[in-house]
Amino acid sequence: MKQIATLAVLFIAACAIPARGQEAAPMTAIEFVEINRLGGSSLSPDGRTLAYLRSETDWKNNAIVRRLHLLDIERGETVAGIEPEDEEETHGPAIWSPDGSSFLTLLEREDDEEAQVYLVTPQARTIERLTSFAEEVEDVHWAPDGSSFYFLAEDDLAPDTTLLRKRRFLIREYEERRPPTLWRFDLATRTAEPVSTGEFHIRGYSLARDGLSALELRAPGGLGDDIHDGELWLTDLATGAARQLTSNGYAERSARLSPDRARFAFIATVNERGEEYYEDNLFVQEVGAKHPRLLFPGEALEVLDFDWDASGEGIYLLGNSGLRNQLYHYDLASRRLRQLTVGDHSIRSWSYDHLGDRHTAIFESASNPGEVHLLGHAQGTGQLAIAALTTEYADWNDRYALPRQEAFRWESRKGQEIEGLLVYPVGHSKGERFPLVTITHGGPRSSSQFGSWNASRFVAVLTGEGYGVFLPNHRGGTGYGDDFMRDMVGGYFTNAHHDVMSGIDALVERGLADPDRLIKMGWSAGGHMTNKLITVTDRFKAASSGAGASDWLSMYGESDIRHGRTPWFGEAPWVEDAPLDSYRDQSVLQHAWRVSTPTLFHVGGSDVRVPPTQSIIFYRGIKAAGTPTELYIAGGEPHNYRKPSHQLFKIQADLSWFATHLGAEPYEPVFPAAALRDEEKEEEDERNEEAEEVEEPMQAETPRSEPQTPVEELQ
């Protein structure tokens, strides 16, 4: 594919300049958890104001909150947005009105049962709640004329039922999902009316650009796997009349009508014959036709998102090619796919504005967790100009000693070339071998990419502690074509674990990794792989397994999703003549007696994707074998840790475990000041101060500040 992007900085905002003489140092565990991450970006219709979300770590309330920021692009200044009611309030993204005078956002405030739609008018500095449902409102879109907006929400239960549930007299049915309704909210009357409702679950919808119709994905249920029985319907928004467009069971995702409403496009995990378990491919279908057309068969590309271009004759898409996410354009007439961006980065949070013919996206790289960028056509050149709009991390190279990242390739089993990401220890000298932490990605239908700022990986912290980090993209992952991804059909551990080990061997052979200081780590599917490898080799000095499977039979039944896993084993375990041997043969639990690698386990107590039982039973097996092991179950956490205290604990527990079993200098944990704050004593001090102010009213008040105790002193 022809690469046509030209990087051009159109705007650079002023940024903080570090103090003279300040030396860059490796990132600490606390600093990593405290990274202010950006997301949810959207540009006002006139292109003058950028709205984006910025995360903030609140140690006092043990939460990561998101705050909505508005940036005047021309001036490079922050303008007034939403003032939080309290320190725990978290914001949703801004959904700009067509005229740009206001925006909608989802908030959960003091009087709200769940997140509701609020209307914000920045110039008037007003905010108004518009909806009031007992359950969460989601998927909000403006009508093109700005007179109304659409959203999904469940009908409220009868008051008596709601009260009985609240008082625990009624127990929810297991996996209960009530059908959501598509609503229209009229701004003139301030009322909401249902548009389409029935014995189906709307699992997603999109509005036509003219606002006359909506494309809905209707499924028989609201569970994860029910989407595979869903079909697309075209609904007239004025009358509510609907017609079915597909009948294929493809689980069409992100479906969108073309501007002329003559055809529609969608993402599905099928091939051109409709067979399941393929990469996320892009299809186009004529309205009224029976079958869609796969746009670029054979292309090694996972389609993550897309939108029709301004003319409707082409489609912009965000694609994963392994180590990178890039932006592409596909011309329907010529059937030509062009790559529009280049570079060692991962693009996320992408959106396209067809009226301004411009894009906003977040670019993540080795030295940057993700700034918001504007992408538009450079006038008179026909090329794409890219400009950074935010400067959240502009001073990072001065503040932090960040590691070098590079693509690493090797030949694995059966002659297959495999690619991965190699990250060098901070300060690495050429020719010096380093202890190697190998981290396998989740999914497994995903890939590790440049940047890799995931909380479960903490690459910047590991490399600061002297470790090299290796993130192999083994077979079964995405971005390398259908055959590569389908390697796990009929056997999860066919070639994937050999790919990982052969990559480690290649790093050892090239004089980079120390064969006597190898460590394995991973979360979710990365945990599955960790569990597998410690049963087939004793080469690792230590391991950390996060939310990994150990018994596929129980995992299949307990998890909230199954459809995508069925091809690994052949069929569900509860059908007649079920392939139970396949489940047993691929389960690592039966080999727990072999494990000699000291292994640490982490899992969320409320994880429904990979339930805690998977870690518990494997931990018990390894412990019975006499191998050092520890298990930590984080109460209330889902599949990925959300509380900063748990993220910090995971990082520091791993670092301590690795150092101990490598025989290295012990890792000393550090904690934020809030973790050791005596709240009762602070409250008593505040009461005493208030009493002193009453006794001595004429005494000038001395401003108080929070204690700035260095974290080093808290060790």
matplotlib code that plots the C-alpha trace (Angstrom):
import matplotlib.pyplot as plt

x = [0.0, 1.2, 2.1, 1.1, 1.2, 3.3, 3.8, 3.3, 3.0, 0.4, 0.0, 2.2, 0.8, 3.0, 4.1, 5.8, 9.6, 11.4, 13.8, 17.4, 19.6, 16.8, 17.9, 15.7, 15.0, 13.3, 9.5, 8.5, 5.5, 3.6, 4.3, 3.2, -0.2, -0.5, -0.1, -2.8, -4.2, -6.2, -9.2, -12.7, -11.6, -14.1, -13.8, -16.4, -18.1, -16.2, -12.9, -12.0, -12.5, -11.2, -13.0, -11.1, -11.1, -8.1, -7.7, -6.7, -5.5, -7.4, -5.5, -7.7, -10.8, -8.9, -10.3, -9.2, -11.6, -12.0, -12.4, -13.6, -11.3, -12.0, -9.1, -9.2, -7.0, -6.1, -5.0, -3.8, -5.7, -8.1, -11.6, -14.4, -16.1, -17.8, -17.1, -17.3, -19.8, -17.4, -13.9, -15.2, -17.2, -16.1, -17.1, -18.1, -17.0, -18.5, -21.0, -21.2, -24.4, -24.6, -24.2, -21.4, -23.0, -23.4, -22.7, -24.2, -22.4, -23.1, -22.7, -23.7, -24.2, -25.5, -29.2, -28.7, -29.2, -27.0, -25.3, -27.7, -27.6, -26.6, -26.7, -23.7, -23.5, -19.9, -20.4, -23.3, -21.6, -24.8, -25.4, -28.8, -29.8, -32.1, -32.8, -33.8, -33.9, -33.3, -30.7, -27.8, -28.3, -25.8, -25.0, -26.1, -26.3, -27.6, -30.1, -28.5, -30.8, -30.0, -33.7, -33.4, -31.0, -31.2, -30.0, -30.4, -32.0, -34.1, -37.7, -37.9, -39.3, -42.5, -41.9, -42.8, -40.4, -37.6, -38.2, -38.3, -35.0, -33.4, -34.5, -33.2, -36.6, -36.2, -33.1, -32.1, -32.1, -28.6, -27.4, -30.6, -30.5, -33.6, -34.1, -33.0, -35.2, -34.1, -35.4, -35.7, -35.4, -37.1, -35.3, -38.2, -40.6, -37.9, -39.5, -38.3, -40.3, -39.5, -38.6, -38.2, -39.0, -40.0, -38.9, -35.3, -32.2, -30.7, -27.0, -25.9, -27.2, -26.1, -28.0, -28.1, -26.4, -29.7, -31.3, -34.2, -33.4, -31.3, -29.4, -30.0, -28.4, -31.2, -30.4, -32.5, -30.7, -28.3, -25.5, -22.1, -22.7, -26.2, -24.8, -23.9, -27.6, -28.3, -29.3, -29.4, -32.7, -33.4, -35.8, -37.7, -37.2, -40.4, -42.8, -40.8, -41.4, -38.5, -37.3, -34.8, -31.7, -29.6, -30.2, -26.8, -25.8, -22.6, -22.7, -22.3, -20.4, -20.3, -22.7, -23.2, -25.3, -23.7, -24.6, -27.1, -28.6, -28.2, -25.7, -24.2, -20.9, -20.1, -17.3, -17.7, -15.4, -16.3, -14.7, -16.4, -18.4, -19.7, -17.6, -16.7, -13.5, -11.6, -10.0, -12.3, -13.1, -14.9, -18.0, -20.3, -23.8, -26.4, -29.7, -32.1, -29.3, -29.0, -25.2, -22.4, -19.0, -15.8, -13.8, -10.2, -9.9, -6.4, -5.2, -3.3, -5.2, -7.6, -10.3, -10.8, -13.2, -14.4, -16.6, -17.8, -15.8, -17.6, -18.5, -19.7, -17.5, -14.9, -14.3, -11.8, -10.7, -8.5, -6.5, -4.2, -1.2, 0.5, 2.8, 1.0, -2.4, -2.7, -5.3, -6.3, -8.7, -10.5, -11.9, -15.0, -14.8, -11.1, -11.0, -7.8, -6.7, -4.2, -2.3, -2.5, -0.3, 3.2, 5.4, 6.0, 2.8, -0.6, -3.6, -6.6, -9.8, -10.1, -13.1, -14.0, -15.9, -17.4, -18.5, -15.0, -13.4, -10.9, -10.0, -9.1, -7.1, -4.7, -1.2, 0.6, 4.3, 7.3, 7.8, 4.2, 1.0, -1.1, -1.6, -4.7, -3.9, -5.8, -5.5, -6.6, -5.7, -2.9, -4.2, -2.9, -0.8, -3.3, -1.4, -2.5, -1.3, -1.0, -0.8, -0.6, -3.3, -2.4, 0.9, 0.3, 3.6, 5.7, 8.3, 8.5, 11.9, 13.3, 11.5, 11.8, 14.5, 12.3, 13.3, 14.0, 11.6, 12.1, 10.5, 12.1, 11.6, 12.6, 11.7, 9.6, 8.2, 7.3, 9.2, 6.7, 8.2, 7.0, 7.2, 7.4, 8.3, 11.6, 12.1, 15.6, 16.5, 17.0, 20.6, 21.4, 24.9, 25.5, 26.7, 25.3, 22.9, 19.9, 17.3, 14.3, 10.6, 8.5, 4.9, 2.3, -0.8, -4.4, -7.2, -5.7, -7.3, -5.1, -1.5, 1.2, 2.1, 4.5, 3.9, 2.3, 1.4, -1.1, -1.4, -1.0, 2.3, 4.1, 6.9, 8.4, 8.8, 10.3, 12.9, 13.7, 14.5, 17.0, 14.8, 14.5, 10.9, 9.8, 6.3, 5.9, 3.0, 2.5, 0.2, -3.5, -3.1, -4.4, -2.9, -1.1, -3.8, -6.5, -4.3, -2.0, -5.0, -6.8, -3.8, -5.6, -8.7, -8.7, -6.0, -5.2, -1.7, -0.6, 2.1, 1.6, 3.7, 6.5, 6.5, 7.1, 9.9, 11.6, 11.5, 13.2, 15.8, 16.5, 17.1, 19.5, 21.3, 21.8, 23.5, 20.7, 18.8, 20.5, 19.3, 19.7, 17.5, 14.2, 10.8, 7.3, 4.3, 0.9, -2.8, -5.9, -4.8, -1.3, -2.1, -3.3, 0.1, 2.0, 0.2, 1.0, 4.7, 5.4, 4.0, 6.3, 9.6, 11.6, 13.7, 11.9, 13.1, 9.8, 6.4, 3.3, 0.0, -2.9, -6.5, -5.4, -7.3, -6.2, -9.2, -10.9, -14.0, -15.0, -13.8, -16.1, -19.1, -18.2, -17.1, -19.5, -18.5, -18.1, -18.8, -15.2, -13.7, -15.7, -13.5, -10.5, -12.1, -14.6, -17.9, -19.5, -18.8, -22.5, -23.6, -24.0, -20.7, -18.9, -15.1, -14.3, -10.8, -10.0, -10.9, -8.9, -5.8, -5.5, -6.0, -2.9, -4.4, -3.6, 0.1, 0.3, 2.5, 5.2, 5.5, 8.8, 8.7, 7.9, 4.6, 2.5, -1.2, -3.5, -7.2, -10.2, -12.8, -15.6, -14.0, -16.7, -14.5, -11.9, -13.4, -11.2, -11.7, -9.3, -6.5, -7.5, -7.4, -4.1, -2.6, -3.7, -2.1, 1.2, 1.3, 0.6, 3.7, 5.8, 6.6, 6.7, 3.4, 1.1, -2.4, -4.0, -7.7, -8.6, -12.1, -14.7, -12.4, -13.6, -11.4, -9.0, -8.0, -9.6, -8.6, -5.2, -4.2, -4.7, -2.7, 0.1, 0.0, 0.2, 3.3, 5.1, 4.3, 5.6, 8.8, 9.4, 8.7, 11.0, 13.9, 13.6, 13.7, 16.4, 18.5, 18.8, 18.7, 15.3, 12.7, 11.5, 7.8, 6.8, 3.3, 1.6, 1.3, -2.5, -1.9, -0.3, -2.4, -4.1, -7.5, -8.8, -5.8, -6.3, -10.0, -9.0, -6.5, -9.1, -11.5, -8.8, -8.0, -11.7, -11.9, -8.8, -10.4, -13.5, -11.4, -9.2, -11.3, -9.0, -6.0, -5.0, -5.7, -2.6, -3.1, -2.7, -1.3, -1.3, 1.9, 4.3, 6.1, 8.6, 7.6, 11.1, 10.6, 7.5, 9.3]
y = [0.0, 3.5, 5.6, 9.2, 10.9, 14.0, 15.0, 18.7, 20.5, 23.2, 24.2, 23.9, 25.1, 26.5, 24.0, 24.0, 24.2, 22.0, 23.7, 24.1, 21.3, 18.9, 15.4, 12.8, 9.8, 6.5, 6.5, 5.2, 2.9, 5.8, 8.1, 5.4, 5.0, 8.8, 9.3, 11.7, 9.8, 11.6, 10.3, 11.0, 13.9, 15.8, 19.0, 21.7, 22.2, 25.4, 23.6, 26.2, 24.2, 20.8, 18.9, 15.9, 13.8, 13.8, 11.2, 12.2, 9.8, 10.5, 8.6, 9.9, 8.3, 5.5, 6.3, 7.4, 10.2, 11.7, 15.4, 17.1, 19.9, 22.5, 23.9, 27.1, 25.8, 29.2, 30.7, 27.4, 28.2, 26.1, 27.6, 26.9, 23.6, 21.6, 22.3, 19.1, 18.9, 16.9, 15.4, 12.0, 13.1, 11.6, 13.0, 11.6, 13.0, 16.1, 15.5, 18.9, 20.3, 21.0, 24.7, 24.3, 26.5, 23.6, 20.0, 16.9, 14.7, 11.8, 12.5, 10.8, 13.5, 13.4, 13.0, 10.5, 6.8, 6.2, 8.3, 10.8, 13.3, 16.8, 19.9, 22.2, 25.7, 26.8, 30.5, 30.9, 28.6, 26.6, 22.9, 21.2, 17.6, 16.5, 12.8, 11.0, 7.2, 4.6, 2.9, 4.2, 6.2, 5.6, 6.0, 9.7, 11.3, 14.7, 15.0, 16.9, 19.9, 20.2, 20.1, 16.8, 14.0, 10.2, 7.7, 4.2, 3.5, 0.9, 1.6, 2.2, -0.6, -0.3, 1.8, -1.1, -3.4, -0.8, -0.3, -4.1, -4.6, -1.7, -3.2, -6.7, -8.4, -9.3, -11.0, -10.2, -13.2, -14.3, -12.6, -10.5, -8.0, -5.8, -4.6, -1.0, 1.3, 3.9, 7.3, 10.7, 13.8, 16.9, 20.0, 22.3, 20.3, 18.8, 15.3, 11.9, 9.6, 6.0, 5.5, 1.8, -0.8, -4.4, -8.0, -7.3, -5.7, -2.8, -3.5, -0.4, 2.1, 4.9, 7.8, 8.6, 11.9, 13.5, 12.5, 10.6, 7.1, 4.9, 1.7, -0.6, -3.9, -5.9, -9.0, -11.5, -10.8, -8.5, -10.9, -10.8, -13.8, -12.7, -10.2, -13.0, -13.7, -10.0, -8.5, -4.9, -3.1, 0.3, 2.4, 5.5, 8.0, 9.9, 6.9, 4.2, 1.8, -0.6, -3.1, -5.9, -5.5, -8.6, -12.2, -13.7, -14.0, -12.0, -9.9, -6.7, -4.1, -0.3, -0.4, 3.0, 4.1, 5.8, 9.5, 8.7, 5.8, 3.4, 1.1, 0.4, -0.8, -2.9, -4.8, -8.5, -11.4, -13.6, -14.2, -13.6, -16.8, -15.8, -18.4, -17.5, -16.7, -14.4, -11.0, -8.0, -7.4, -4.5, -5.2, -3.1, -4.1, -2.4, -1.7, -4.4, -6.8, -10.2, -10.4, -8.0, -7.6, -8.0, -4.9, -6.1, -9.9, -11.2, -8.0, -8.5, -5.8, -5.8, -3.1, -1.4, 1.5, 3.2, 6.0, 7.1, 10.0, 13.3, 12.2, 8.8, 7.3, 6.1, 5.0, 6.0, 3.3, 2.7, -0.5, -2.7, -4.0, -5.7, -3.3, -0.2, 1.2, 3.5, 5.5, 4.3, 5.3, 2.9, 4.0, 2.0, 2.6, 1.8, -0.7, 0.9, 0.9, 3.7, 4.1, 7.7, 7.7, 6.3, 5.9, 3.8, 4.6, 3.3, 5.5, 5.3, 7.3, 8.2, 10.1, 11.7, 15.0, 14.8, 18.4, 19.8, 16.8, 16.4, 13.8, 13.8, 11.0, 10.1, 9.0, 6.8, 6.1, 4.9, 8.4, 9.5, 7.9, 9.7, 13.3, 14.5, 15.2, 17.0, 15.4, 17.4, 17.7, 20.2, 22.8, 22.4, 19.3, 16.4, 15.1, 14.7, 17.2, 16.1, 18.5, 17.9, 19.8, 18.9, 19.1, 16.9, 15.1, 17.8, 17.8, 14.0, 13.6, 16.1, 14.7, 10.9, 8.6, 6.6, 3.3, 2.7, 0.5, -1.3, -3.9, -7.4, -10.2, -13.9, -17.2, -19.5, -23.0, -24.1, -21.2, -18.6, -15.1, -13.5, -9.9, -8.4, -5.3, -5.1, -2.5, -1.9, -1.2, 2.5, 3.3, 0.0, -0.3, -2.1, -5.6, -5.8, -8.7, -7.8, -9.7, -10.1, -9.9, -11.4, -10.1, -11.7, -9.7, -10.2, -11.2, -13.4, -11.5, -8.4, -7.4, -5.6, -2.2, 0.7, 2.6, -0.1, 2.1, -0.5, -0.5, -4.2, -4.1, -1.0, -1.2, 2.2, 1.1, -2.3, -0.8, 1.8, -1.1, -2.5, -5.1, -5.5, -6.1, -8.4, -8.3, -11.0, -11.0, -14.8, -16.7, -16.3, -12.5, -9.9, -7.6, -10.3, -11.8, -14.5, -17.5, -16.1, -15.4, -18.7, -20.7, -21.4, -23.0, -26.6, -26.0, -22.9, -24.0, -25.3, -22.8, -19.7, -20.8, -22.0, -18.6, -17.0, -19.3, -19.1, -15.3, -15.5, -17.9, -15.4, -12.6, -14.9, -15.9, -12.3, -11.5, -9.3, -11.4, -13.2, -16.8, -17.1, -14.2, -14.8, -13.8, -14.3, -12.1, -11.4, -10.5, -12.2, -14.2, -13.1, -15.0, -18.0, -18.0, -17.6, -20.5, -22.7, -21.8, -22.5, -26.1, -26.8, -25.2, -24.4, -21.7, -18.8, -17.6, -16.1, -15.5, -13.3, -14.5, -12.0, -13.3, -16.4, -19.5, -22.9, -25.3, -24.6, -26.7, -24.7, -21.5, -22.0, -22.4, -19.7, -16.8, -14.2, -15.0, -18.3, -17.8, -16.8, -19.6, -22.5, -22.8, -23.6, -26.8, -27.7, -27.4, -26.5, -28.9, -29.6, -30.8, -34.5, -36.1, -33.0, -32.9, -33.0, -34.5, -31.2, -29.2, -31.4, -31.7, -27.9, -27.2, -26.5, -27.5, -31.2, -30.2, -28.1, -30.8, -29.9, -26.2, -25.3, -21.6, -19.3, -17.8, -14.8, -14.7, -11.6, -11.5, -9.3, -10.5, -9.5, -10.7, -12.3, -12.6, -14.9, -15.7, -15.9, -19.7, -20.1, -18.6, -20.2, -23.8, -23.4, -21.6, -24.5, -27.0, -25.2, -24.8, -28.5, -29.2, -27.3, -24.4, -20.9, -19.1, -16.3, -15.4, -11.9, -11.4, -7.7, -7.3, -5.7, -5.4, -6.5, -8.0, -5.1, -3.2, 0.2, 1.3, 3.0, 1.3, -2.1, -1.0, 0.1, -3.0, -5.2, -3.3, -3.4, -7.0, -8.1, -6.0, -7.4, -11.0, -10.7, -9.2, -11.9, -14.8, -13.4, -13.0, -9.2, -6.3, -6.2, -3.9, -1.4, -0.4, 3.2, 4.6, 8.0, 10.3, 9.7, 6.0, 6.7, 9.7, 9.5, 10.9, 10.8, 12.9, 15.3, 15.8, 16.4, 19.0, 20.7, 20.8, 22.2, 24.9, 25.8, 26.1, 28.4, 30.6, 31.0, 31.8, 34.3, 35.9, 38.9, 36.8, 36.7, 33.4, 31.6, 29.7, 25.9, 23.6, 19.8, 18.2, 17.6, 14.5, 13.1, 9.5, 8.4, 9.2, 7.0, 3.8]
z = [0.0, -0.9, 2.1, 1.5, 4.9, 5.5, 9.1, 9.5, 12.8, 12.3, 15.9, 19.0, 22.3, 25.0, 27.6, 30.9, 30.8, 33.3, 35.8, 34.7, 35.8, 36.3, 35.4, 33.7, 35.9, 35.3, 36.0, 39.4, 40.1, 41.6, 38.7, 36.3, 38.0, 38.2, 34.4, 33.2, 30.2, 27.5, 25.6, 24.3, 22.1, 19.9, 17.9, 17.8, 14.4, 13.7, 14.5, 17.2, 20.4, 21.3, 24.1, 25.6, 28.7, 31.1, 33.8, 37.3, 40.0, 43.3, 46.0, 48.8, 47.3, 45.6, 42.2, 38.8, 37.7, 34.2, 33.8, 30.6, 29.3, 26.6, 24.7, 22.6, 19.7, 18.3, 21.6, 23.1, 26.3, 28.4, 28.5, 31.1, 30.8, 33.6, 37.2, 39.2, 42.0, 44.1, 43.9, 42.9, 39.9, 36.6, 33.2, 29.9, 26.5, 24.9, 22.1, 20.2, 19.0, 15.2, 15.8, 18.3, 20.9, 23.4, 24.0, 25.6, 28.0, 30.3, 34.1, 37.3, 39.9, 43.4, 42.6, 39.8, 40.1, 37.0, 34.3, 32.7, 29.8, 30.6, 28.4, 28.8, 27.3, 27.8, 26.9, 29.4, 31.8, 32.4, 32.9, 32.9, 33.4, 30.6, 31.3, 34.5, 34.2, 36.9, 34.7, 32.7, 29.5, 26.7, 23.0, 22.6, 19.1, 18.0, 15.3, 12.4, 12.8, 16.5, 17.6, 19.4, 20.2, 20.4, 23.0, 24.4, 27.8, 29.5, 30.4, 34.1, 36.2, 38.1, 41.3, 43.6, 41.8, 42.0, 45.8, 46.5, 44.6, 46.5, 49.8, 48.8, 48.8, 45.1, 43.7, 40.1, 37.7, 36.8, 33.6, 33.4, 30.7, 30.0, 26.4, 25.9, 23.9, 21.3, 22.5, 21.0, 23.3, 22.1, 23.3, 22.8, 25.1, 27.2, 26.8, 25.7, 23.5, 22.4, 18.8, 18.5, 21.2, 21.2, 22.1, 21.0, 22.4, 20.4, 20.6, 18.7, 16.3, 14.0, 12.5, 8.8, 8.0, 6.9, 10.2, 8.6, 9.5, 11.9, 11.4, 14.4, 15.4, 16.9, 18.9, 20.8, 24.1, 25.9, 26.7, 25.1, 22.8, 21.8, 19.4, 17.0, 16.5, 15.8, 12.5, 11.0, 10.7, 9.0, 11.1, 9.8, 12.6, 11.8, 11.8, 13.7, 10.8, 10.3, 7.7, 8.2, 6.0, 6.9, 7.8, 8.3, 12.0, 11.3, 14.4, 12.4, 14.4, 14.0, 11.0, 9.2, 6.3, 3.3, 2.9, 0.2, 2.3, -0.7, 1.1, 4.4, 5.8, 8.9, 10.6, 11.2, 12.2, 9.1, 5.7, 2.3, 2.7, 6.1, 7.9, 11.5, 13.4, 11.1, 11.6, 12.0, 8.3, 6.6, 4.4, 2.3, 1.3, -0.9, 0.8, -0.5, -1.4, 0.2, 0.6, 1.5, -0.2, 1.7, 0.8, 0.8, 1.1, 1.9, 3.4, 6.6, 8.5, 11.5, 11.0, 14.3, 13.3, 10.1, 8.7, 5.3, 3.8, 2.9, -0.6, 0.3, -2.4, 0.0, 3.6, 6.2, 8.5, 11.5, 11.0, 13.1, 11.2, 14.2, 16.1, 14.7, 14.2, 11.2, 9.3, 5.8, 3.0, 0.7, -2.6, -3.5, -7.3, -7.8, -4.9, -3.7, -0.1, 0.8, 4.0, 5.2, 8.3, 8.9, 12.0, 15.0, 16.9, 17.8, 16.8, 19.1, 19.9, 16.3, 14.9, 11.6, 11.0, 7.5, 7.5, 8.1, 6.4, 9.3, 11.9, 15.5, 17.1, 19.8, 18.8, 21.3, 21.0, 23.0, 24.6, 24.7, 26.2, 23.7, 22.7, 20.8, 17.1, 14.3, 10.8, 7.8, 4.1, 3.6, 1.2, -2.4, -1.7, -1.6, 1.5, 5.0, 7.6, 11.2, 14.1, 17.9, 19.7, 23.3, 25.0, 28.1, 27.7, 26.0, 28.8, 29.3, 27.7, 30.2, 33.2, 32.5, 31.3, 28.8, 27.2, 23.5, 21.6, 18.3, 16.2, 16.5, 14.1, 14.1, 12.5, 14.5, 14.1, 10.5, 9.1, 10.3, 10.7, 13.9, 15.0, 18.5, 20.4, 22.1, 24.8, 26.1, 29.8, 30.5, 30.1, 28.3, 26.8, 23.6, 24.0, 27.6, 28.3, 30.4, 32.5, 30.2, 31.2, 28.4, 28.4, 26.1, 25.0, 25.9, 23.6, 22.2, 19.3, 19.7, 19.4, 21.3, 19.8, 20.1, 23.3, 25.3, 28.3, 29.7, 33.5, 33.7, 31.8, 33.3, 30.7, 31.6, 35.3, 34.4, 32.1, 34.7, 37.1, 34.6, 32.9, 29.1, 28.0, 25.2, 23.8, 21.1, 18.7, 18.5, 16.2, 17.2, 17.4, 15.0, 12.4, 10.4, 8.4, 8.7, 8.5, 11.3, 13.6, 12.8, 13.9, 17.2, 15.5, 16.7, 19.3, 21.4, 22.2, 18.8, 17.8, 20.0, 22.9, 20.6, 19.0, 22.4, 23.3, 19.9, 20.3, 23.6, 22.1, 19.3, 21.8, 23.7, 20.5, 19.5, 22.9, 24.3, 26.8, 29.7, 29.6, 33.4, 34.1, 32.3, 33.6, 32.2, 32.8, 31.2, 31.8, 30.5, 27.4, 28.5, 31.7, 29.8, 28.0, 31.3, 32.8, 29.8, 29.6, 33.3, 32.7, 29.8, 30.8, 33.9, 32.2, 33.9, 37.3, 38.2, 36.7, 37.2, 35.9, 35.8, 35.2, 33.4, 32.5, 33.8, 33.2, 29.9, 30.7, 33.7, 32.1, 29.1, 31.4, 33.9, 31.6, 30.3, 26.7, 24.8, 21.1, 20.1, 22.1, 20.6, 17.5, 19.7, 21.0, 18.2, 20.0, 23.3, 26.1, 26.8, 23.4, 22.5, 21.9, 23.1, 22.5, 26.2, 25.4, 23.5, 26.6, 28.9, 26.6, 26.3, 30.1, 32.1, 35.4, 34.9, 34.6, 37.8, 39.4, 36.8, 37.7, 39.4, 38.5, 41.5, 40.3, 41.5, 40.7, 40.4, 39.6, 40.2, 42.7, 40.4, 37.2, 35.0, 31.9, 33.5, 36.9, 40.1, 40.3, 37.4, 39.4, 42.6, 41.4, 39.6, 42.6, 44.8, 42.4, 42.2, 46.0, 46.4, 44.2, 46.7, 44.4, 45.8, 44.9, 46.1, 45.1, 45.4, 44.7, 44.5, 45.9, 43.7, 40.7, 37.2, 34.5, 34.6, 37.8, 38.0, 41.5, 41.6, 44.8, 43.2, 40.1, 42.3, 44.4, 41.3, 40.0, 43.3, 44.1, 40.7, 41.1, 44.6, 43.4, 40.4, 42.4, 45.1, 42.7, 40.6, 43.7, 43.0, 45.3, 47.1, 45.7, 48.3, 47.7, 47.9, 48.6, 48.0, 51.0, 51.0, 51.7, 55.1, 56.0, 59.4, 58.6, 62.2, 63.3, 60.4, 61.3, 64.9, 63.9, 61.8, 64.7, 66.9, 64.3, 64.0, 67.8, 67.9, 65.2, 67.4, 70.5, 68.7, 66.0, 65.5, 64.7, 61.1, 59.4, 58.2, 54.9, 55.4, 52.8, 52.4, 53.8, 51.0, 52.4, 49.9, 49.1, 49.8, 53.5, 53.6, 52.7]

ax = plt.figure().add_subplot(projection="3d")
ax.plot(x, y, z, "-o")
ax.set_aspect("equal")
plt.show()
